[in-house]
Amino acid sequence: MGVRIIGIIWHQKDTFETDLAAMVDRKEMHNTYENWLKAAHETWQTLSEMGFTLVEVPFNLEEFSRWCKQNRLKRNGKARSRWASEMVLAQQRKEDFTRITSRHA
């Protein structure tokens, strides 16, 4: 089986309330940064134990909102998960491209 990689949205304490307010599913989200952080660490531990490779994806509300608009998606958990996955995939492609091009330099 190949490497199983999951991108995990990583909020910053100073923007958490603004990020939360912008989400259509905010009532389903953790209401404080501290609660979110605790749950994020628990999720990280669980997924790590399951054998996943995890990547922190720093959350950027402006980028995420623009991406949602381009993809005609609501700003919700499903979109956040998809955005995180796409950010990880984009980074992998960039790294693969760098490895390929550096071999031919």
Rosetta constraint file for C-alpha pairs under 8 A:
AtomPair CA 3 CA 52 HARMONIC 7.32 0.50
AtomPair CA 3 CA 53 HARMONIC 7.06 0.50
AtomPair CA 4 CA 51 HARMONIC 7.52 0.50
AtomPair CA 4 CA 52 HARMONIC 5.13 0.50
AtomPair CA 4 CA 53 HARMONIC 5.91 0.50
AtomPair CA 5 CA 52 HARMONIC 5.74 0.50
AtomPair CA 5 CA 53 HARMONIC 4.63 0.50
AtomPair CA 5 CA 54 HARMONIC 5.68 0.50
AtomPair CA 5 CA 55 HARMONIC 7.28 0.50
AtomPair CA 6 CA 52 HARMONIC 6.82 0.50
AtomPair CA 6 CA 53 HARMONIC 6.32 0.50
AtomPair CA 6 CA 54 HARMONIC 5.02 0.50
AtomPair CA 6 CA 55 HARMONIC 6.23 0.50
AtomPair CA 6 CA 85 HARMONIC 6.59 0.50
AtomPair CA 6 CA 88 HARMONIC 7.70 0.50
AtomPair CA 7 CA 54 HARMONIC 5.91 0.50
AtomPair CA 7 CA 55 HARMONIC 4.79 0.50
AtomPair CA 7 CA 56 HARMONIC 5.97 0.50
AtomPair CA 7 CA 57 HARMONIC 5.98 0.50
AtomPair CA 7 CA 81 HARMONIC 7.65 0.50
AtomPair CA 7 CA 84 HARMONIC 5.06 0.50
AtomPair CA 7 CA 85 HARMONIC 5.27 0.50
AtomPair CA 7 CA 87 HARMONIC 7.61 0.50
AtomPair CA 7 CA 88 HARMONIC 5.88 0.50
AtomPair CA 8 CA 54 HARMONIC 6.83 0.50
AtomPair CA 8 CA 55 HARMONIC 5.97 0.50
AtomPair CA 8 CA 56 HARMONIC 5.07 0.50
AtomPair CA 8 CA 57 HARMONIC 5.61 0.50
AtomPair CA 8 CA 81 HARMONIC 7.59 0.50
AtomPair CA 8 CA 84 HARMONIC 6.30 0.50
AtomPair CA 9 CA 56 HARMONIC 6.17 0.50
AtomPair CA 9 CA 57 HARMONIC 4.82 0.50
AtomPair CA 9 CA 58 HARMONIC 6.06 0.50
AtomPair CA 9 CA 59 HARMONIC 5.82 0.50
AtomPair CA 9 CA 80 HARMONIC 7.27 0.50
AtomPair CA 9 CA 81 HARMONIC 7.49 0.50
AtomPair CA 9 CA 84 HARMONIC 6.05 0.50
AtomPair CA 10 CA 56 HARMONIC 5.82 0.50
AtomPair CA 10 CA 57 HARMONIC 5.49 0.50
AtomPair CA 10 CA 58 HARMONIC 4.76 0.50
AtomPair CA 10 CA 59 HARMONIC 5.51 0.50
AtomPair CA 11 CA 15 HARMONIC 7.29 0.50
AtomPair CA 11 CA 16 HARMONIC 6.11 0.50
AtomPair CA 11 CA 58 HARMONIC 6.26 0.50
AtomPair CA 11 CA 59 HARMONIC 5.31 0.50
AtomPair CA 12 CA 16 HARMONIC 5.91 0.50
AtomPair CA 12 CA 58 HARMONIC 7.75 0.50
AtomPair CA 12 CA 59 HARMONIC 7.45 0.50
AtomPair CA 13 CA 33 HARMONIC 5.96 0.50
AtomPair CA 15 CA 19 HARMONIC 6.02 0.50
AtomPair CA 16 CA 20 HARMONIC 5.94 0.50
AtomPair CA 16 CA 32 HARMONIC 7.72 0.50
AtomPair CA 16 CA 33 HARMONIC 6.10 0.50
AtomPair CA 17 CA 21 HARMONIC 6.11 0.50
AtomPair CA 17 CA 32 HARMONIC 7.56 0.50
AtomPair CA 17 CA 33 HARMONIC 7.75 0.50
AtomPair CA 18 CA 22 HARMONIC 6.43 0.50
AtomPair CA 19 CA 23 HARMONIC 6.84 0.50
AtomPair CA 19 CA 61 HARMONIC 6.11 0.50
AtomPair CA 20 CA 26 HARMONIC 5.66 0.50
AtomPair CA 20 CA 29 HARMONIC 7.63 0.50
AtomPair CA 20 CA 31 HARMONIC 7.89 0.50
AtomPair CA 21 CA 26 HARMONIC 6.55 0.50
AtomPair CA 22 CA 26 HARMONIC 7.71 0.50
AtomPair CA 22 CA 75 HARMONIC 7.42 0.50
AtomPair CA 23 CA 75 HARMONIC 5.16 0.50
AtomPair CA 23 CA 76 HARMONIC 5.80 0.50
AtomPair CA 24 CA 74 HARMONIC 7.00 0.50
AtomPair CA 24 CA 75 HARMONIC 5.75 0.50
AtomPair CA 24 CA 76 HARMONIC 5.71 0.50
AtomPair CA 25 CA 29 HARMONIC 6.75 0.50
AtomPair CA 25 CA 75 HARMONIC 7.61 0.50
AtomPair CA 25 CA 76 HARMONIC 5.42 0.50
AtomPair CA 25 CA 77 HARMONIC 7.14 0.50
AtomPair CA 26 CA 30 HARMONIC 7.83 0.50
AtomPair CA 26 CA 31 HARMONIC 7.90 0.50
AtomPair CA 26 CA 76 HARMONIC 7.98 0.50
AtomPair CA 27 CA 31 HARMONIC 7.75 0.50
AtomPair CA 29 CA 36 HARMONIC 7.93 0.50
AtomPair CA 30 CA 35 HARMONIC 5.86 0.50
AtomPair CA 30 CA 36 HARMONIC 5.21 0.50
AtomPair CA 31 CA 35 HARMONIC 6.97 0.50
AtomPair CA 31 CA 36 HARMONIC 7.48 0.50
AtomPair CA 32 CA 36 HARMONIC 6.25 0.50
AtomPair CA 33 CA 37 HARMONIC 5.93 0.50
AtomPair CA 34 CA 38 HARMONIC 6.20 0.50
AtomPair CA 35 CA 39 HARMONIC 6.30 0.50
AtomPair CA 36 CA 40 HARMONIC 5.96 0.50
AtomPair CA 37 CA 41 HARMONIC 6.17 0.50
AtomPair CA 38 CA 42 HARMONIC 6.34 0.50
AtomPair CA 39 CA 43 HARMONIC 6.07 0.50
AtomPair CA 40 CA 44 HARMONIC 6.02 0.50
AtomPair CA 41 CA 45 HARMONIC 6.16 0.50
AtomPair CA 42 CA 46 HARMONIC 6.22 0.50
AtomPair CA 43 CA 47 HARMONIC 6.08 0.50
AtomPair CA 44 CA 48 HARMONIC 5.98 0.50
AtomPair CA 44 CA 54 HARMONIC 7.40 0.50
AtomPair CA 45 CA 49 HARMONIC 6.17 0.50
AtomPair CA 46 CA 50 HARMONIC 6.37 0.50
AtomPair CA 47 CA 51 HARMONIC 6.58 0.50
AtomPair CA 47 CA 52 HARMONIC 5.67 0.50
AtomPair CA 47 CA 54 HARMONIC 7.80 0.50
AtomPair CA 48 CA 52 HARMONIC 5.19 0.50
AtomPair CA 48 CA 53 HARMONIC 6.57 0.50
AtomPair CA 48 CA 54 HARMONIC 7.13 0.50
AtomPair CA 55 CA 88 HARMONIC 7.25 0.50
AtomPair CA 57 CA 84 HARMONIC 6.09 0.50
AtomPair CA 57 CA 87 HARMONIC 7.19 0.50
AtomPair CA 57 CA 88 HARMONIC 7.42 0.50
AtomPair CA 59 CA 64 HARMONIC 7.59 0.50
AtomPair CA 60 CA 64 HARMONIC 6.02 0.50
AtomPair CA 61 CA 65 HARMONIC 5.85 0.50
AtomPair CA 62 CA 66 HARMONIC 6.19 0.50
AtomPair CA 63 CA 67 HARMONIC 6.11 0.50
AtomPair CA 64 CA 68 HARMONIC 6.10 0.50
AtomPair CA 64 CA 80 HARMONIC 7.76 0.50
AtomPair CA 64 CA 83 HARMONIC 7.15 0.50
AtomPair CA 65 CA 69 HARMONIC 6.19 0.50
AtomPair CA 65 CA 75 HARMONIC 7.01 0.50
AtomPair CA 66 CA 70 HARMONIC 6.21 0.50
AtomPair CA 67 CA 71 HARMONIC 6.14 0.50
AtomPair CA 67 CA 83 HARMONIC 7.73 0.50
AtomPair CA 68 CA 72 HARMONIC 5.70 0.50
AtomPair CA 68 CA 73 HARMONIC 4.80 0.50
AtomPair CA 68 CA 74 HARMONIC 6.40 0.50
AtomPair CA 68 CA 75 HARMONIC 6.50 0.50
AtomPair CA 68 CA 79 HARMONIC 7.19 0.50
AtomPair CA 69 CA 73 HARMONIC 6.28 0.50
AtomPair CA 69 CA 74 HARMONIC 7.96 0.50
AtomPair CA 73 CA 79 HARMONIC 6.60 0.50
AtomPair CA 74 CA 79 HARMONIC 6.83 0.50
AtomPair CA 75 CA 79 HARMONIC 6.06 0.50
AtomPair CA 75 CA 80 HARMONIC 7.13 0.50
AtomPair CA 76 CA 80 HARMONIC 6.16 0.50
AtomPair CA 77 CA 81 HARMONIC 6.13 0.50
AtomPair CA 78 CA 82 HARMONIC 6.28 0.50
AtomPair CA 79 CA 83 HARMONIC 5.95 0.50
AtomPair CA 80 CA 84 HARMONIC 6.11 0.50
AtomPair CA 81 CA 85 HARMONIC 6.24 0.50
AtomPair CA 82 CA 86 HARMONIC 6.17 0.50
AtomPair CA 83 CA 87 HARMONIC 6.12 0.50
AtomPair CA 84 CA 88 HARMONIC 6.31 0.50
AtomPair CA 85 CA 89 HARMONIC 6.17 0.50
AtomPair CA 86 CA 90 HARMONIC 5.99 0.50
AtomPair CA 87 CA 91 HARMONIC 6.22 0.50
AtomPair CA 88 CA 92 HARMONIC 6.20 0.50
AtomPair CA 89 CA 93 HARMONIC 6.19 0.50
AtomPair CA 90 CA 94 HARMONIC 6.19 0.50
AtomPair CA 91 CA 95 HARMONIC 6.16 0.50
AtomPair CA 92 CA 96 HARMONIC 6.01 0.50
AtomPair CA 93 CA 97 HARMONIC 5.97 0.50
AtomPair CA 94 CA 98 HARMONIC 6.14 0.50
AtomPair CA 95 CA 99 HARMONIC 6.17 0.50
AtomPair CA 96 CA 100 HARMONIC 6.15 0.50
AtomPair CA 97 CA 101 HARMONIC 6.03 0.50
AtomPair CA 98 CA 102 HARMONIC 5.87 0.50
AtomPair CA 99 CA 103 HARMONIC 6.44 0.50
AtomPair CA 100 CA 104 HARMONIC 7.03 0.50
AtomPair CA 101 CA 105 HARMONIC 6.41 0.50
